[in-house]
Amino acid sequence: MQQVTRPDPAPSRWSYRFQRLMLTPLFRLALRVGIPFCLTFAVGTWYLADNARREAILLSVADMREQLATRPEFMVSLLAVQGASTGVEEDIREIFPYDLPASSFDLDLGHVQQMVQGLPAVAEASLRIRQGGVLVAEVREREPVAVWRTRDGLGAVDAEGVVVDDLDSRAARADLPLIVGEGADRAVPEALEILRAAAPLRERVRGLVRMGERRWDVVLDRGQRILLPEANPVRALERVIVLDEVQETLARDVVVVDMRLAARPTLRMSENAVEEWWQVTRMTVGAE
């Protein structure tokens, strides 16, 4: 009777090694991702090695972008400026760097916003594209609060000391108070406080002069000056106003009221007043 040989169920050596290899996560990842990627990269490199093919692809992409960008819903045809005066609006239109109509994809709104905010008269600006192809620039202008006179001329400044506009003459903004001197622009808030405290003398105040970039002089009509200290100038001015209300000091022939030393205010009289005082003194001494 012939004996039947059963096959050996154990795998061969190569089969065993292959099965062990397939159990390795890195090998499976290479089969699933690495080989397809390498094949795709090789085919793509071979295909794009031809200059004609590359140029054709680039032209197709550019043409698709152009067709998308020039669709009517993406076109900007008008610039509208809101919240700006006529002069500022003209300045914005003059510096606008694009020719309209233009695609919204070609407009760098961030750059345009920085340009608009760079104008001296503009405090804040925001840009947005409104439906209908309108680019809206909303502007908040700086509000001039004083006229600053320097050696270079006149300029209107806001509360932060920023020069909003150049002026040809003082009469151009006669409604604003006058500040004079180097460094006056850096102390505008203090100047405004002094001017508010000087409200009882409003009709006589001609302006403020910054002295040594440290303190202020209040200039009145009739050539009078009030020299304020570096510290607490408002309080010193209030003392002068009270003194004037009680004794009519500023109505007399006084040239300077020196308040730089709070403990010892000083009055300087005019030459005529001094001469008259000496004459009265001589007559008094002679009478005795």
Sequence and secondary structure as in RCSB ss.txt:
>XXXX:A:sequence
MQQVTRPDPAPSRWSYRFQRLMLTPLFRLALRVGIPFCLTFAVGTWYLADNARREAILLSVADMREQLATRPEFM
VSLLAVQGASTGVEEDIREIFPYDLPASSFDLDLGHVQQMVQGLPAVAEASLRIRQGGVLVAEVREREPVAVWRT
RDGLGAVDAEGVVVDDLDSRAARADLPLIVGEGADRAVPEALEILRAAAPLRERVRGLVRMGERRWDVVLDRGQR
ILLPEANPVRALERVIVLDEVQETLARDVVVVDMRLAARPTLRMSENAVEEWWQVTRMTVGAE
>XXXX:A:secstr
         S  HHHHHHHHHHT HHHHHIIIIIHHHHHHHHHHHHHHTSHHHHHHHHHHHHHHHHHHHTSGGGE
E EEEEES  HHHHHHHHHH  S SSEEGGG  HHHHHHHHHTSTTEEEEEEEEETTTEEEEEEEE    EEEEE
TTEEEEE TT  EEEEES GGGGTTS EEESTTGGGGHHHHHHHHHHTGGGTTTEEEEEEETTTEEEEEEGGG E
EE  SS HHHHHHHHHHHHHHH GGGSSEEEEE SSTTS EEEE HHHHHHHHHHHHHHHHH 
